[in-house]
Amino acid sequence: MRQMLRILPVLTACFSLALGGVAFARTGKEIAAVFDTGITAYDAGNYEQAFRIWWDLQYEDVAAMRNVAMMLRKGQGTARDPKLAVRIYERAAEAGLPTAQADLADMLLKGEAGDPDPKAALPLLQAAAAANHPVAQFQLAQLFETGANGLVPQNLDVARQLYTSAAARGLKEAAERLKIIGPANTPTPPAPSGSQATLAPTPPAARP
């Protein structure tokens, strides 16, 4: 499923240990099994069940935390609450999850929980783009293409590189943009190893 991300057990363990010394009895394997029940419920359209599963798991698994924020953002299985979604996304983003960084940046750019805040979105986009998240690369490229009213220096070379990387990872909007401004002259960086290479974000056009 495109929107769900399984993280490696070591990341789950590190995340749990970072929560102020809070101890959990479940092992990484047990946490993964519970997470999967949430995926099964979500895929079946049982959003309330999926939300409850991930809500209870969010302090043991950063991907579950991100999924809780996603469902609050969309109003799936729970009342839509963009402000709470932002707060939960912030925790997952601070834990280093690229999908959470990209999702939160997208909310900030669109002003879903208040006024649009490109300045706050910028470091999140940079972090997620560095992890080869294609939507973050696309949105960061847009900022460099236009200069974003002085937020970043206008730089078409940087924009082309980011569009090229996003297009290589299947983002059609990036490929279309390259047809207009021309291709980059530098090679596309390789995808990272490990869990970050499994990211499968939803393109901007498909997001609510």
N, C-alpha and C positions, 0 to 999 in steps of 0.2 A: 504494500500500500504506500502511495507516494508521500503522504503527509506524516507518517509515523517513523520515528528514528529509534533503532535499538543501539544503545551505547555499549561499549565493552565493559565487562564486569569490573575491571580495574578502575575505570572512571567512576562507576557507581560507588565502589568502595571508597575512593578518595573523596567523593562528594559527601558521603555519609560521615566520614571522619571530620570533614570541615565544618560540620554543623555544631560548633560549640561543644564538642565532646559528647554529643548525644549518641548513645549506643543503640543499635538495632540488632535484633536476634537473627533476622533472616540473612541467609547467605546470598551471594551474587546470583547463584543459580536459582534460588527461590524467588528472588526479586524479578529475575527475567521471566520466570514462569507466570508470576502475577501480572507483569506488564503485558505478556502475550494474551492473557484473558481479556485485557482491555482492548487490545487490537481486534480480537475475535468479536467482541461486543460492538466495537465501532464499525467494523466492516459489515456487520449484520444490521446496522442501523439502530442498535440499542444504545443510543447516545447517553441516556441517563445512567445506565449501568457502567458504561465506559468511563464516564466522568467520575462516578463514585470510586471506581477502582483506582484511577490515576490520582484522584484527590487524596486518597488514603496512602498512596505510594510516593507522593511528591517529595517528601523529605528524605526518601531513600534512593530516589532515582531522578536524575536531572532531566532525562527525556520525558518522564511522566510529568514532571513539573511544567515543562514546555507544552505538553499536550493539554494540561489543565488550562494554561493561559490561552492556548489556541481555541479551546472550546468556549471559554468565557468571552473571547473576542467575537466568536461567531454566534454565540447563543445556542450552542449544541448541547443538549442534555442538561442545560441550566440556563438561568436568565442571563441575557447578554449584559456584560459588565466590563466595558473597555478599560476603565480606570483600575479595577482589580487585575485585569489581564496584564496591564502595563507593569504593575507591581510584581506580579509573579514572573513575567518575562524578564524583568530586571534581575531577579535572583538567578534564573537560569543563564542569563547572559553573563553575569558576573562569574558564574561557575565555568564559563568558557565554551558553552554550547553554541556553535555557529548558527544553527537554525533559529535559536532563540534570539541571538544577536540580530539576525536578518529580519525576523518577524517584528521585533521591537522597533528596529529602524524603520520598517515599512509603516508601522502605526504612527511613529513620530512624524514621518514625512507627510502622511495623509491627515494628520491631526485628528485621529480617531478618538482620543481621550482628552482633547483640548485643542489649543492652537497648534498648527504645524510647527515643528521644531527641527529644521534641518541641521542646526548646529549640534544638537544632542544626538541626532541620528548619525552624524559623520563618523565618529570613532567606532560605532557599532558596525557600520558598513565596511569600514576599513578592516576591522578584525574578521568579519565574516568573509569578506572578499579575499583576504589573505589565506583563509581556509578553503578557498575555491568554491564558495557558495555562489552559484551563477546568478541568482536574483540580486544578491548584494553587489556582485561585480557589475551587473547591468545598471543598477541604480547609482552606484558610485561613478560609473562611466558617464551617466547623464549629468552628474554634478560637474565633472571635469570638462565635459563638452561645452557646457554653458557658463561655467564659472560660478553658478548658483549665487548670483548677486554679490560676489566677492567672498563667499564662504571658502572657496578654494581657487587657486589660480587656474584660469582657463588653459587647458592643455589637451589638444586634440590627440597628441601622441599617446598620452596616458589613457585617454578615453578609448582610443582604438585598441590598445592592448587589453583593456578590461572587456570591451565588447567582444574581442576575438576569443578571450578565455571563456566568457559566458556562452558564446555561440558554439564553441567546441564541446561544451557540456550540454548542448541540446536546446538552448534558449533561442527560440525563433526570433523574438523581438530584437535580440542583439545582432543576429545575422542580418536582419532587415536594416538595422541602423548602419551596419558596416557598408551596405550597398550604397548608402547615401554619403557617408563621410570618407569611405575608402578603407582598405584593409591596413592592418598594422604591419610594420616592417620587421618586427621582432617575433621570434617563435613563441607559441603559447606555452606557459609553464606547465610542467607535468602535474597530474592530480596527486594529492598527498596520499601517503599510506595510512592504513588503519581505519578507524571508524569514520573519520571525516570524509573519506572518499566514497562513503555510501550515501551521502546526502542526495535526496531527490526532492527538491523544493517545488512548490507550485509556481508556475510563471505568473507575473503580475496580472496579466489579462484574465487569469482564472480565479484570482482572489476576490473575495467579497468587497 
